[in-house]
Amino acid sequence: MTQSTFFQGSARADTRREALLVLCSVTLLSSLAAADRATAWLIGQFPTYVPFWRIRFEFLRPIGVYYDMVERNFGGLSPANFSLLAFVTAALVGAGVVSRIRLARAISCHLTFVAAAILAYLSWDPGIAVRSHAQVGMTSQPYAMLGAVLAAMAAGFCLRIHAEYLGWNPAASRTVRRARIAAIRLRIQLSASIATVIGQLAPAPGNARKALVAARHRRYRD
């Protein structure tokens, strides 16, 4: 009974953490996309104001890949309409991930993964001419890393959801528990080994004094 309650509590905690992370992810991506469009509009209104150009092309341009894709497939949108579309999409994804319907949560996690993967792929610079970055997106290592981190996080949620659909409960799996125990033991052993090496390289003051006294004693005895 206690074990079942623990697993249910762990599942609820995982769901809350999953919802929070997805909400933060879609809020961040939609806010950056809206900021890019707002800055582009400000550049159109004040074309001689250099800080707007710097903000957009040095900090926000890579997130413009979402607008580039919308413009390429559906035509251009005004900054206000695109920002509204971005926030509505984020709100729908957020509402889905906090829903009690498992399918809605699954769709939200998968949409978050797709959005982050698009940003990571189209911001990544492979160093060779595999594809053209001039049409869609712009290479940027920070945005590629951001997209990769968010995509990896969302991919973990998606895998857990697929495992639940298949009837596999990671919390009740002996293999997972053994892997966790082995990881904890390995971490303890590594911590002990690191502490031993640090102790040998930088011994405690008491041990250092004992070693010095012993060395002097051996010298005088010789």
Secondary structure in CASP SS format (residue, H / E / C, confidence):
PFRMAT SS
TARGET T0000
AUTHOR 0000-0000-0000
METHOD secondary structure of the structure
MODEL  1
M C 1.00
T H 1.00
Q H 1.00
S H 1.00
T H 1.00
F H 1.00
F H 1.00
Q H 1.00
G H 1.00
S H 1.00
A H 1.00
R H 1.00
A H 1.00
D H 1.00
T H 1.00
R H 1.00
R H 1.00
E H 1.00
A H 1.00
L H 1.00
L H 1.00
V H 1.00
L H 1.00
C H 1.00
S H 1.00
V H 1.00
T H 1.00
L H 1.00
L H 1.00
S H 1.00
S H 1.00
L H 1.00
A H 1.00
A H 1.00
A H 1.00
D H 1.00
R H 1.00
A H 1.00
T H 1.00
A H 1.00
W H 1.00
L H 1.00
I H 1.00
G H 1.00
Q H 1.00
F C 1.00
P C 1.00
T C 1.00
Y C 1.00
V H 1.00
P H 1.00
F H 1.00
W H 1.00
R H 1.00
I H 1.00
R H 1.00
F H 1.00
E H 1.00
F H 1.00
L H 1.00
R H 1.00
P H 1.00
I H 1.00
G H 1.00
V H 1.00
Y H 1.00
Y H 1.00
D H 1.00
M H 1.00
V H 1.00
E H 1.00
R H 1.00
N H 1.00
F H 1.00
G C 1.00
G C 1.00
L C 1.00
S C 1.00
P H 1.00
A H 1.00
N H 1.00
F H 1.00
S H 1.00
L H 1.00
L H 1.00
A H 1.00
F H 1.00
V H 1.00
T H 1.00
A H 1.00
A H 1.00
L H 1.00
V H 1.00
G H 1.00
A H 1.00
G H 1.00
V H 1.00
V C 1.00
S C 1.00
R C 1.00
I C 1.00
R H 1.00
L H 1.00
A H 1.00
R H 1.00
A H 1.00
I H 1.00
S H 1.00
C H 1.00
H H 1.00
L H 1.00
T H 1.00
F H 1.00
V H 1.00
A H 1.00
A H 1.00
A H 1.00
I H 1.00
L H 1.00
A H 1.00
Y H 1.00
L H 1.00
S H 1.00
W C 1.00
D C 1.00
P C 1.00
G C 1.00
I C 1.00
A C 1.00
V C 1.00
R C 1.00
S C 1.00
H C 1.00
A C 1.00
Q C 1.00
V C 1.00
G C 1.00
M C 1.00
T C 1.00
S C 1.00
Q H 1.00
P H 1.00
Y H 1.00
A H 1.00
M H 1.00
L H 1.00
G H 1.00
A H 1.00
V H 1.00
L H 1.00
A H 1.00
A H 1.00
M H 1.00
A H 1.00
A H 1.00
G H 1.00
F H 1.00
C H 1.00
L H 1.00
R H 1.00
I H 1.00
H H 1.00
A H 1.00
E H 1.00
Y H 1.00
L C 1.00
G C 1.00
W C 1.00
N C 1.00
P H 1.00
A H 1.00
A H 1.00
S C 1.00
R H 1.00
T H 1.00
V H 1.00
R H 1.00
R H 1.00
A H 1.00
R H 1.00
I H 1.00
A H 1.00
A H 1.00
I H 1.00
R H 1.00
L H 1.00
R H 1.00
I H 1.00
Q H 1.00
L H 1.00
S H 1.00
A H 1.00
S H 1.00
I H 1.00
A H 1.00
T H 1.00
V H 1.00
I H 1.00
G H 1.00
Q H 1.00
L H 1.00
A C 1.00
P C 1.00
A C 1.00
P H 1.00
G H 1.00
N H 1.00
A H 1.00
R H 1.00
K H 1.00
A H 1.00
L H 1.00
V H 1.00
A H 1.00
A H 1.00
R H 1.00
H H 1.00
R H 1.00
R H 1.00
Y H 1.00
R H 1.00
D C 1.00
END
